[in-house]
Amino acid sequence: MTEANISPKAHGVYSEPVRSALELIESLLVEGIKHGHFDYSITCETGIGGRRLLIVKAGKSHKFTIMVPEVPE
C-alpha cells in the first residue's frame, strides 16, 4: 500500500480514547495470533449524553468512554 492510499485516520487523527482502544485491540490481536488461539469480544453501548462505552473483553475487561464529538466519522 502506498502512502497516498492510507486514510488520514491512519495517521493518528483519532481522539485519545479511540486511539488507545485501537492500540489495545491491535496488540491483543497480534498476541493472540502469536499464541495460536484467542477469544475476545468487543461491545459498544450508548450511555448518558450519547457517550459511547466501548468494552473489550480479553481475559479482563478494558473500558473506554468516547464522547460524542470524539466519535470517528
Phi and psi in degrees as a GROMACS rama.xvg file:
@    title "Ramachandran Plot"
@    xaxis  label "Phi"
@    yaxis  label "Psi"
@TYPE xy
-86.0539  160.63  THR-2
-55.6847  -36.272  GLU-3
-66.6261  -23.7988  ALA-4
-88.1299  -6.51681  ASN-5
-84.5792  130.424  ILE-6
-68.1822  155.786  SER-7
-58.3659  -29.9812  PRO-8
-63.7491  -28.1028  LYS-9
-69.124  -13.9664  ALA-10
-96.1831  18.5431  HIS-11
85.4937  30.8236  GLY-12
-81.2795  -10.9332  VAL-13
-67.5182  156.83  TYR-14
-69.7307  166.78  SER-15
-57.5287  -47.253  GLU-16
-62.8846  -39.0261  PRO-17
-68.1963  -43.9886  VAL-18
-62.0483  -42.5858  ARG-19
-63.1643  -42.0883  SER-20
-63.6473  -44.6997  ALA-21
-63.1087  -40.0124  LEU-22
-64.6833  -41.6495  GLU-23
-63.3838  -47.5602  LEU-24
-60.5834  -42.7683  ILE-25
-62.1008  -45.2089  GLU-26
-66.477  -38.6025  SER-27
-64.2742  -41.0308  LEU-28
-63.0084  -48.2173  LEU-29
-62.7102  -43.9334  VAL-30
-61.1912  -43.2793  GLU-31
-64.6957  -40.5793  GLY-32
-64.5448  -41.775  ILE-33
-61.9068  -40.8756  LYS-34
-72.0413  -31.9217  HIS-35
110.533  -15.514  GLY-36
-162.053  156.272  HIS-37
-163.657  162.649  PHE-38
-143.973  102.592  ASP-39
-120.647  157.491  TYR-40
-136.146  147.178  SER-41
-129.07  124.413  ILE-42
-129.859  158.494  THR-43
-138.865  133.218  CYS-44
-123.134  149.855  GLU-45
-93.5416  124.737  THR-46
-105.704  -164.252  GLY-47
-61.5004  134.814  ILE-48
72.8055  16.2974  GLY-49
81.3259  5.25958  GLY-50
-60.0195  149.525  ARG-51
-106.888  129.667  ARG-52
-107.977  106.251  LEU-53
-94.1091  125.941  LEU-54
-121.887  123.183  ILE-55
-110.697  116.476  VAL-56
-103.28  116.091  LYS-57
-147.046  75.8821  ALA-58
83.7574  -49.4795  GLY-59
-132.877  165.892  LYS-60
-92.8966  134.339  SER-61
-113.566  124.963  HIS-62
-115.548  137.322  LYS-63
-129.515  127.071  PHE-64
-99.29  123.266  THR-65
-116.964  118.757  ILE-66
-74.045  156.221  MET-67
-52.0089  -47.8637  VAL-68
-65.6371  -17.0872  PRO-69
-89.1132  -7.22249  GLU-70
-68.733  123.412  VAL-71
-62.1986  147.032  PRO-72
